[in-house]
C-alpha cells in the first residue's frame, strides 16, 4: 500500500515537473491567450456589477513605447534587471516591517517582483494560500530560466489589467488615450504605470490627486534599466 502511494506520488510529481516545464517553454514562444485572473473576473462579474467583457490584444515588445517599460519597472520593481525573480532583500524587509504596520492598521508592504506578478497572472489561481505561494516560487525560477527578462516583461505588459475588463497594454493605450502602445508618451506611460496596483479603482484618463502624485514619482524613476 505504502509503495503504491509512493509510486503514485513520484509519478505525479514527475508529470507535473515535465508538464509545467513544457507549458512555460511553449509560452516562451506562443502568447498566452487567457489567464486564470480573466476567468475569475468573469465569474465575479454578475455579482459585482463589473464588466463581463474581456478586451485583450497582444502587442510585441518592439511595438510598446519604451516609456511604458521604464514606467512599470520604475514603479513596480526597480531591481527587475538585477534579481533572479525574487528580491529576497525586499522580502526580508517586508517581513520585518509588516508586523508593526499591522499593529498600526496599515496595509502590508509588498515585495512582489514583476516576475512573481507575471507567474501569478499566467499560471496560478488568483487567491492566496501557502500552497499557491510555493508553486509561485517554483514557477518564478522556471520562468526566469526559460524566458529571460525581455519575455517576462513583454508577457507582463500584455496580460495584466489596465482597467475594468481591459487587459494588455495595447488595449490599455487605446481605451485610456486612443493611441497605439508604441505611441504612448512619457506622461501617458507614467499615468498608466501609476494605476497598475489597482487599475479598476484608479484611472489614467481622469487621474486622482494620488494617481498624479504617483505618476510624478514614476517619471522620476524612468531611468531604471529595462530589457532592450
C-alpha positions in Angstrom: 0.0 0.0 0.0 2.7 2.5 1.0 4.7 1.5 -2.0 1.8 2.2 -4.3 1.2 5.6 -2.7 4.9 6.4 -3.1 4.9 5.4 -6.7 1.8 7.4 -7.4 3.2 10.5 -5.7 6.5 10.2 -7.5 4.8 9.8 -10.9 2.5 12.7 -10.2 5.5 14.9 -9.3 7.4 13.9 -12.4 4.4 14.5 -14.6 3.9 17.9 -13.0 7.5 18.9 -13.4 7.7 17.8 -17.1 4.3 19.3 -17.9 4.9 22.6 -16.3 8.3 23.0 -17.9 6.7 22.2 -21.3 4.0 24.8 -20.7 6.4 27.5 -19.6 8.7 26.6 -22.6 5.7 26.8 -25.0 4.7 30.3 -23.7 8.2 31.5 -24.3 7.1 31.4 -28.0 3.3 31.5 -28.0 1.5 34.4 -26.5 -0.9 33.4 -23.6 -4.5 33.6 -24.7 -6.2 33.9 -21.3 -5.2 33.9 -17.7 -6.9 32.5 -14.5 -7.5 36.1 -13.4 -9.5 36.8 -16.5 -11.7 33.7 -15.9 -12.1 34.7 -12.2 -13.2 38.2 -13.2 -15.8 36.8 -15.5 -17.1 34.6 -12.7 -17.2 37.6 -10.3 -18.8 40.0 -12.8 -22.5 39.0 -12.3 -22.2 39.5 -8.6 -20.2 42.7 -8.6 -21.7 44.7 -11.5 -18.4 44.8 -13.2 -17.7 44.3 -17.0 -18.4 40.9 -18.4 -16.3 41.7 -21.5 -12.7 40.9 -22.0 -10.9 43.4 -24.1 -7.5 41.9 -24.8 -4.9 42.1 -27.6 -1.2 41.2 -27.8 1.4 43.8 -28.6 5.0 42.7 -29.3 7.7 44.2 -27.1 9.1 46.1 -30.0 5.8 47.8 -30.6 5.4 49.1 -27.0 6.7 52.5 -26.1 10.0 52.3 -24.1 8.4 54.7 -21.7 5.9 52.1 -20.7 8.5 49.6 -19.8 10.5 52.2 -17.9 7.4 53.4 -16.1 6.2 50.0 -15.0 9.7 48.8 -13.9 10.4 52.0 -12.1 7.0 51.9 -10.3 6.7 48.2 -9.6 10.2 46.6 -9.5 13.2 48.9 -9.9 15.5 45.9 -9.3 13.9 43.9 -12.1 17.1 43.6 -14.1 19.3 42.7 -11.1 17.4 40.0 -9.2 16.7 36.4 -10.2 13.0 36.6 -10.0 12.6 37.1 -6.2 14.1 40.1 -4.4 14.9 38.3 -1.2 16.2 41.6 0.4 12.7 43.1 -0.2 11.0 40.0 1.2 13.0 40.2 4.4 12.4 43.9 4.8 8.6 43.4 4.2 8.6 40.7 6.9 10.3 43.0 9.4 8.1 46.0 8.7 4.7 44.4 8.2 4.3 43.3 11.9 4.4 46.9 13.0 2.3 48.1 10.1 -0.4 45.6 11.1 -0.5 46.9 14.6 -1.0 50.4 13.3 -3.7 49.3 11.0 -1.7 50.0 7.8 -1.8 47.7 4.8 1.2 45.3 4.4 4.3 46.3 2.5 4.5 44.2 -0.7 7.7 42.5 -2.0 6.3 41.1 -5.2 8.5 41.4 -8.3 7.4 41.7 -11.9 8.4 38.1 -12.4 6.3 37.0 -9.4 3.3 39.0 -10.7 3.7 37.5 -14.1 3.7 34.0 -12.8 0.7 34.7 -10.6 -1.2 36.1 -13.5 -0.4 33.5 -16.1 0.0 30.2 -14.2 -1.8 30.4 -10.8 -5.3 31.0 -9.4 -5.9 34.5 -8.0 -6.3 33.8 -4.4 -3.7 33.5 -1.6 -2.5 30.4 0.2 0.8 28.9 1.3 0.5 26.2 -1.3 0.0 28.8 -4.1 3.0 30.7 -2.8 5.1 27.6 -3.0 4.0 27.0 -6.6 4.7 30.7 -7.3 8.3 30.4 -6.2 8.7 27.3 -8.4 7.3 29.0 -11.5 9.3 32.1 -10.9 12.6 30.3 -11.2 11.5 28.1 -14.1 10.2 31.2 -15.9 13.4 33.2 -15.3 15.4 30.4 -16.7 13.4 29.7 -19.8 12.1 33.2 -20.7 14.6 35.8 -19.7 13.8 39.4 -18.7 12.6 40.7 -22.0 9.9 38.0 -22.5 8.8 38.2 -18.8 8.2 42.0 -19.2 6.6 41.5 -22.6 4.1 39.0 -21.1 3.5 41.1 -18.0 2.6 44.2 -20.0 0.3 42.2 -22.2 -1.6 40.2 -19.6 -2.2 42.5 -16.6 -5.3 44.6 -16.1 -5.3 48.2 -17.3 -9.0 48.8 -16.4 -12.3 47.0 -15.8 -12.2 44.2 -18.4 -9.2 45.7 -20.1 -6.1 43.5 -20.5 -2.8 44.1 -22.2 -1.0 47.4 -22.9 -2.4 47.5 -26.5 -6.0 47.8 -25.2 -4.9 49.9 -22.2 -3.4 52.5 -24.5 -6.5 52.6 -26.8 -9.1 52.7 -24.0 -7.2 55.3 -22.0 -5.7 57.6 -24.6 -6.9 56.4 -28.0 -3.4 55.6 -29.3 -1.3 52.6 -30.1 1.0 51.3 -27.4 4.1 52.4 -29.4 2.8 56.0 -29.4 2.3 56.4 -25.7 4.2 59.5 -24.4 6.3 59.7 -21.3 3.4 61.3 -19.3 0.8 58.9 -20.6 3.1 56.0 -19.7 3.6 57.3 -16.2 -0.1 57.6 -15.7 -0.7 54.1 -16.9 2.1 52.8 -14.7 0.6 54.6 -11.8 -2.6 52.7 -11.9 -1.1 49.2 -12.2 -1.6 48.4 -8.5 -5.3 48.9 -8.8 -6.5 49.6 -12.4 -10.1 49.0 -11.6 -10.1 51.7 -8.9 -7.8 54.3 -10.4 -7.9 56.0 -13.8 -5.1 57.2 -16.1 -7.6 59.3 -18.1 -9.2 61.1 -15.1 -6.4 60.7 -12.5 -7.0 61.4 -8.9 -4.6 63.5 -6.9 -3.0 60.3 -5.6 -2.6 59.0 -9.2 -1.0 62.3 -10.3 1.5 62.2 -7.4 2.4 58.6 -8.1 2.8 59.3 -11.8 5.1 62.2 -11.0 7.1 59.9 -8.7 7.3 57.3 -11.5 8.5 59.8 -14.1 11.5 60.4 -11.7 12.3 56.7 -11.8 12.2 56.2 -15.5 16.0 56.0 -15.7 15.9 52.4 -14.5 17.4 49.8 -16.8 14.9 47.7 -18.9 15.3 44.9 -21.5 16.2 46.1 -25.0 
